[in-house]
Amino acid sequence: MRLPPKLQMRVCFLTAMILCLSVFAAQAAVDPVAVELHYQRGVKLYNNGLYEKAILEFEKVLSLDPSHAQAKEYLETVQTALKSDKLYDGRKSKDERLKKLYREGRQRYKSRDYEGAIEIFNKILELKPVDDFASYYKERCEIIMASRLAKEKKIEAKKKARLEREAAIRTRIREREARKQARIQEKEARRQAALGKKSGASQVRSQPKERIAVSREVKDLSQEIIKEKKKEARNELIGTREQKKLTAREEKIAKKKRAREEKIMAAKERKEEKLRRREEKLRLKQERIAERNEKIRAKKEAKDKARQEKSARSRTKKIAKQEDVQQRAELKDQSAIPEKSILIQPGGC
């Protein structure tokens, strides 16, 4: 049965709307935090050589977010590495020496002894020049060692630059102090010279032009002295600022060191407290177990005692019953003898 064209269009439109809504709902349901968590875990497992677990993590990422390009690339890389690992596994080699070298190289790689692993893989390549397994792991060891060496060089360069900056600051401070002392000595010499000229000018008062020149020279010298004092004050201010910065940096480093030591001590104390609590908990547990065993033993002894008493009472009752039966039987026998004698007497008559 064919539907009318208008109804067909409505059905198609509703179907498309339902599909779009389902896609949007699926995209909204993706948790980016979970995706990133599985992705980072997969990368870590891949770097540690745990390829099968890394494949599971990347598959979880793609199941949550099929458009994750980095997870796809890592998944292909891990699958290739796992395939090469299985293809060139040492267990499939017929040479016992190669098998041993394969196992030792993998063990050193997993224990992060990359230098030893490179030596082993070089031995494998000497025995078997074309070996993808050894070449792949050797390349990975070299990459990891290069990255470690680069980090160490970067840290060493930073440390060296910091020491050079501190040495340069100290050198500048010493040079500034030396220049300051030299300026002070020079000023003192100028002052003495000016005083000498002034005394000479006082002796020659009849020469007005020379007096004016001397006064101008004294005025210029005083202005120079004032300028030098201002300059020294400014330089002292700059030096004190740099000294304050250096001392503040040293105090900051010392504070960080103290904080790190305090943190280590606090962690050690927490560990000791945890061990003490564990020991206390174990001791209490042992005491509870001993107390419970004591209760069980006492209960068992009470049960055994009650059972023995019950058995003794039952034996006593049994013996008393047997004695009662015997007494009744004796009494019955004694009562039966006179009756027989009575019965015999009339017959005798």
Secondary structure, DSSP 8 states (H G I E B T S, - for coil): ----HHHHHHHHHHHHHHHHHHHHHHHHH--HHHHHHHHHHHHHHHHTT-HHHHHHHHHHHHHH-TT-HHHHHHHHHHHHHHHHHHHT-GGG-S-HHHHHHHHHHHHHHHTT-HHHHHHHHHHHHHH-S--HHHHHHHHHHHHHHHHHHHHHHHHHHHHHHHHHHHHHHHHHHHHHHHHHHHHHHHHHHHHHHHHHHHHHHHH-TT-HHHHHHHHHHHHHHHHHHHHHHHHHHHHHHHHHHHHHHHHHHHHHHHHHHHHHHHHHHHHHHHHHHHHHHHHHHHHHHHHHHHHHHHHHHHHHHHHHHHHHHHHHHHHHHHHHHHHHHHHHHHHHHHHHHHHHHHHHHHHH-
